[in-house]
Amino acid sequence: MGKTPMSKSKAPAGQGKSAGAKRRLMLWMTFMVVFMIWAGYTFLVQTAQISDKSSHLAAQQSSKEETLKKLDQLKYEVSRLKDPEYIGQLARKKGYYLPEETPIQVEDSGN
């Protein structure tokens, strides 16, 4: 049994590795491009959602401020209703007078 020389193909020394490396690099770059597209899309969608939520929040805050102003006005009116003088003024506007009061009506002259 002798040794027979095996036929070895003489490929350039790094071509096998370089083809695999190029394939891995291409797969990695494809993955990165797809990932970046997905990340960009997600960023844009979330930015739009944040913008919508911010405008909704601003509208709600202005509505809250208006409601608080109305509440303060109503509290002021309720506190005035505890004053007998103010109740008398409201009654006189409606045409009610105390028994000892004499109503004076002023007529506008048509000059």
Residue pairs with C-beta under 8 A, 6 or more apart in sequence:
80 86
81 87
88 98
91 97
92 103
97 103
